[in-house]
Amino acid sequence: SQMSPAIRTIIACCLALAGFAAGHLVAAAQADPPADEKAWTLVAGGFDRLDDVTALAADDIWAVGDGLVHFDGDEWRQTAGDTPQFTAVDAVSHDAVWAAGTQESYCIVQGVVYRFDGQSWLPEPVETHESIYDLKMLDRTEGWAVGGERQAVILRYDGESWQPVAAPEIAGLRAVDFFEDGTGYAVGLGGS
């Protein structure tokens, strides 16, 4: 099927990312929450740092940062051994979960994306040597990832691999999201 022009275009907004700390999974409860509001509670998992989370159900939650971790309703568990430095995770079902980030080897930076197929995490083909900071999956065969440092990087997933698409001449991007109609927004460094 043909992709709409809205889906093909990611619009870089003039928004600063100040205060974009929502990716941290562990939170303290507010001092005296109103009786009609639920308070945040601390759920310690024994990890140094978690950067992003996606929840499919109360017993199927994934987080990334200090590894790839899964919450099964009872406890958080590390699901993979030595992994790249993941900064983003998104899912469309229990057997279609993606994690993105950076792998450094001998001073070479490589953007990486792994996919969980319900059994194991496997690397996917990615065409960038830049860090990836966020990704958004629209379905099993379409997703977007953003990153970069001095220059923005935008990658599109077509169900088989992650390919770069033209990015505006702006600094690196740090977050991406979409409306149901396929219109996407990305924000990043330098107020882009």
C-alpha positions, 0 to 999 in steps of 0.5 A, a space after each residue: 500500500 502507498 504511504 501517505 505524505 504525512 507519514 513520510 514527513 517527520 516535522 521537527 518542532 521548535 521545542 526544547 527538551 528541558 525536563 524530558 525526564 519522563 523516561 526514568 522508570 523509578 519515581 518517588 510518590 508525591 508528598 500528599 496526593 489528593 485522595 482522588 489521585 493515585 500516588 507514584 510508588 517506588 518499584 526498585 529493580 536493582 538497575 543503575 539507570 533506565 531511560 525508557 519504558 513501554 507497557 503492553 499490560 500490567 504483567 508485560 512491561 519493558 524498560 531499557 537503559 541499564 540493559 533490557 529488562 522485563 516486568 512480569 507482574 511480580 518482578 523486574 528481570 534482566 532479559 539479555 546479557 551484554 547489550 548495547 546502550 539502549 535508550 528507547 523501547 516501543 512495542 506493538 504486541 508481546 512478540 513485537 518489541 523493539 529497542 534502540 540505542 548505541 553500541 561503541 566498539 574501539 571508538 566507533 559508534 554504531 546505531 543499533 535496533 534489536 527486536 524481540 520476537 516473543 522468544 529472544 532479542 535479535 539485532 536488525 539491519 540499521 544504516 547509520 553510524 550515529 546514536 539512536 535516541 528514540 523510536 516509535 513503532 506504528 505497527 509491525 511493518 512501519 516504525 521511525 527512529 531518530 538520533 544523531 549528534 551534530 546532524 539529525 538522523 531519521 530512520 524508517 523501518 519497512 518491516 525488514 530494515 531501518 533505512 535513513 531518510 532525508 533529515 533537515 539540517 538541524 542538530 541531533 534529534 532525541 524524541 519522536 511520536 506520531 498521531 493516529 493519522 500518521 503525522 509525526 513530530 521529532 524534537 532535539 538539540 538546539 531547540 529543534 
